[in-house]
Amino acid sequence: MNDEKLDSGENAGETEKFSYKKIWWIGFGFLGVQLAFTSYNAFLPLMYREFFASRAVVGLLMGTDNLIGLLLIPIIGAWSDQMDAPWGRRLPFIVVAIPIAALTHFAIPLVSSVLFLLIITEILFTAAMHSYRGPIISLMPDHTPPEKRSTANGIINLMGGIGTLVSFGILSLLYDVDPRLTFGIGGVVLLLSLGVVWRKVDRHPPYVDNAPRSSTNPIKDAARGIRNLLKPGFIGQFLILLAMLTYFIGYAGLNAMFPIYGVETLGLTEGRANFILTSFAGSFLVFAIFAGFIGSKIGKIPTMLWGLLLVPVLFLAAIPVRAPIVIAGIFVLGGLGWALVNVQAMPLIADLGGRDRVGFYIGLYYMFTMIGQMTGPFMLGLAMDLIGNEGMFIGGAAFYFIAYILMKIGAKKLSASPVEIARQTQTEP
């Protein structure tokens, strides 16, 4: 039995409401998220380097500000599942948080010379971003039947890839001219994304449970759901989420530390060191829809496993390379591997949430991956402190290999879920 058959009874008559055009509009919201976070992650380490010599301390600061996001994500996810408002379940969070995120993003370079102001501003920025990141991504499964979610998420990631590419390819070069241009444009894009999402999304989309609910405590609801992951019947889900946490250590650590590697090891300017990452972002952009198509054909988990093998091999191959153009070529292949992994991840988690727990399960996805993003810069920064700058690639490869093992074991243990997943585990590399 496949996803389409399972869904036919529950969603009969709803498939005709699905529109890929609507998914493209939702993608504008993710474009804003990725553009703003990419600039933030790329240039905050360089700002902190003015205050601290240790790469591990820089990485730690890049992670600890996300603690508030870690607390918010599952609570906001559970809360959005319970929301009963004229604007629907997700839009209230989006409308409140984006203006705050835009303002604080714009303010980052203005306060960069004062350490405590910089820390406060980035905490406010990340809190606002994480308050609406889960709800805006939940709009995709809310508007999409399960059997189409890999392809739809390919579109969402394509739009996010455009945001990342613009940040690396344009805003990073503007940073060398004036950092206020980079962060100011990012704030404007966030506000524009709010306008697009507000105008285009359904207030009560067809693939989410829109029935009114009795009032619940989102904190207790989130805590109960997290405790469930420790029960024997959920070991597969837990290991898959743990794999996602682990590979995000490698991904986020490399994104945060590569600008330092580029400046110190490759001899590039700060802006050009970030520009090298354009090859990774551009490749992801090109392959996002292709990766969604592959996931629909061979299954989400097998596709992720292939990507989790490809990326660490490329990291290890990059260790002796000192030519920026060759590093860029390796990152092109890395973007393909990352697309195979990342395009499948959120739809896989959303499928486990069914129609009534999509927001919470996407909250879990972001909670686990946020832990990876929090610890990744510190872990890879520590590796650089201990064994030199090449430790960034060695540590990154190790975490991707560990994620491969966890994902493979989790796939074998995954049993009953809201969506039939036999197609996702029948072919493994």
C-alpha angles and dihedrals in degrees: 000000000000134000093264094055094046091050096047095080096045098041102032110155093014101087091078087062091063115105128182087202089064090052091055090055091048087051090067088070091055090045088061092047094052096043093052096042092046093056090043094051094043101050106028091075089054091050092049090048087071089065104033133040097196115090089205091057090049090050091047092053090049088056107038095060087065092063090093089051090050090057095044101047102071092037093051090045093053091042092052090053088057098041115119106185135138087249091055130243102304110030098072090064093045095050094051100042105043097065090051090049092049094050096048092044089056091048098054098089091041091063099033094109093061113064101205092046090050092052093047093047095050092047090054090047095051092044091055093045094050092047091066104022094084096044093048092050090046088063089074098061088037088063098034134070113234096251091059099044099097091055092042091050088051086062092046091050091046089058090045088049090055088054091050092046093050089050095050098034101041113008093047091057091047088055089069088055098044128333089216089068092055096049096035093056089047091056092050092051090053091055092047090052089054090055093051095047093045092054100040112037126086116251089216107024120197103241099058128072102260096177114125113258135206114256114274135179107256092201093055091041092053093045092050091050092049091049089053090064089069093058118101094246091060100048092109093053090046094051092048091051089047090052089053090051090051099050090047088060088062095041099046093040093055093046092051098042103037094080088060090045090050093051098042103032104027096034096233130147117256093256094046092047088059090042090062087066087063088082090059093045093044092051091049088050093053095045101039097094091039089054090050090052092049090050090053091051105043101017136266100267098047090049091051092049092056090051092048089058097045100050099056092046088056092047091055091047090055096058099090095036119109101166110099092211091057091048087052090052091051089050090054089061089042090058089057091051092047091050090054089054106036102040091060099042104077096042089051091054093042090054089058090056096060118201099311104042103042094115093049095048091048085049088055090050091054093042092056095041090046090057086054091049091047095051099033099079091046094047095048091039088054090049088053091050092050104041105012133266092307086069086082091069095038093051092044092053092048093054093048091052091050090050090053091056094046092048092050093050092043091052091055093050097043107111130156116016136153090268128044107251103182091115090054095060106032097090120043131171 
